[in-house]
């Protein structure tokens, strides 16, 4: 009753997001409304999202202010990012220059570092639509419906303290090669998806050129034949090329961590400018 709906911001496969205003304080929030059917998989995804957002101390990961259940729906009160998603921004701007991308990258890497090292979470669905943007230049990682938690005792015991998630879900186009293969994956799979997201922001189009009706297996075949430079980055600096290509190593163990990427020359170059 304290919130007034302002407008609908968007609708996904399992939820609708509204812009809402607190009646007394006039504070603006985003409200995510998720219809719950106990006979399907949504409750598991919702629990995953709650775990990812609860007790969040990182400004580069979406903040959950409150959550409650009403009339068959779970309502999540979230931080409002007024420019929408990176996907929305790209639809308007076309592409983003390196100087701005470096600042976006640094924030996203700080968010990923927090998720991977503090929360022990593999996001598993990093893509432009799940990066939210504020007009101040602030960005944050959102939508944790696919997030996997390392804290499963079964995984800790069976996989010798490593985090490997063996399910097959998420957005295919941004999936790492090991996920497409259905192999165990970990934090480095997020690094792959991050690299593709940033490359798309620089190019203005999805980096891999495939036919419109290409299947996930066509993508896998393409990736297995790719080199250390799987697509051209025309007009990019050497630092940016090295930064992006390092995230897209076919061998996931060769990909740098978020912590390591924060010290990459491409990030350091623009840090104090």
Buried (B, 14 or more C-beta within 10 A) or exposed (E): EEBEEBEEBBEEEBBBBBBBBBEEEEEEBBBBBBEEEEEEEBBEBBEBBBBBBEEBEBBBBBBBBEBEEEEEBBBBBBBBBEBBBBBBBBEEEEEBEBEEBBBBBBBBBBBBBBBBEEBBBBBBBBBBBBBBBBEEEBBBBBBBBBBBBBEBEEBEEEBEEEBBBEEBBBBEBBBBBBBBBEBBBBBBBBBBBBBBBBBBBBBEEBBBEEEEEBEEEEBBEBBEEBEEEBBEBEEBEEBBBBBBBBBBBBEBEEBBBBEEBBEBEBBEBBEEE
